[in-house]
Amino acid sequence: MNGYIKIAEVSKKWGIGERRINTLCLEGRIEGAVKFGNTWAIPADAEKPKDDRIKSGKYIKNGK
């Protein structure tokens, strides 16, 4: 498939784990990612989504 790369290649390119990329694909956060059987095909020109996870260790409750 021309123009698409595998999760392992994206992992090296973006410097994050394959499992995290799989999660991003499942959440629909990587635009153009398509699943074929058990394998995700990610566009070669896809951009790394912003990491919206909480890193401070403090969790937001009820918007406060």
Long-range contacts (C-beta under 8 A, 24 or more apart in sequence): 1-41, 3-43, 3-44, 3-45, 4-34, 4-41, 4-42, 4-43, 4-44, 5-41, 5-42, 5-43, 5-44, 6-39, 6-40, 6-41, 6-42, 7-39, 7-40, 7-42, 10-42, 10-46, 14-48, 16-48, 24-49
